[in-house]
Amino acid sequence: MRDEIIKLLKKKDKLSDEAISELQNININDFSKMVEEIGKQPTEHIKASEISKDLDTEWVGKNIYVFDEVSSTNTVARFLAMNDVANGSIVLSEKQTDARGRSGKAWESPMGGIWLSMILQPNVDYSKLPLITIATGVAVAKAIERTGITTAEIKWPNDIMIHGKKVCGILTEAVTKFNTIENVIIGVGIDANIDISDFPEELQDGTTTIADELGRKEDENVLIRYFLEEFEKIADEFTHEGYENILKEWRKRSYSIGKIVEVREPFNKNYDAYVVGIGKEGALIVEKIDGTLNKVISGECIIKK
């Protein structure tokens, strides 16, 4: 993280080469206000003023930091979270150069997409982290529905699909101290107005965009506002332990339930199974070939063709 923050500061001419060489003796956290200042500078496409103009939330998105280019919004958000920014603060970038999804997979983030990270202070234990990802997926799906697309589905644990193609990924990371969750960083990447040809060829067939589905471009700032509003609604339910309603909304939009999948769990041998449903803690319930039921808490479920 240190190197990525230094790179951001250098790119914006906030640090000279001489200053960078002396940083070994300086606490990088001392530069948090400088990073916040950069995030408040004007950008070309994603504009905090446009997002905030009609934003109907009480605490989500009251602080918005927008960058023209960062390696990863999650990295910048994690840095700011360590330096006491407000709960519900948002980090956005028009482009990411080194973003990562689940399991460290590269995440393509060209211009035209929505690359967003949210800083939360949810006061929960580790067992609730999967439910935060579930709730975020519902919020993204509802935001997409507000554009006029009625076919958004959620693929466990963290993808949004339209007509069988991926349009969004979610990455939830905990910032911990002494085994206590201090912050949760939620990364959301939505392929809004991207040209699919900008993606590597091997990703193009399985990817779609909001623009392709609508037949027109959607204002990224408006879609971000939709998401922030939907997230606050579902976060308030989460706070009041309305987990069953969140899961009900997830089940209504499930892309995974009823499909045959290959389950890939850490430290276990891969196996095929039928997806039965989702449990109250956010684990996927699958039926193995021998008829036994299993909870998949972490890993991947690859849909079998």
Order of alpha helices (4+ residues) and beta strands (2+ residues): alpha-alpha-alpha-alpha-beta-alpha-beta-beta-alpha-beta-beta-beta-beta-alpha-alpha-alpha-alpha-beta-beta-beta-beta-beta
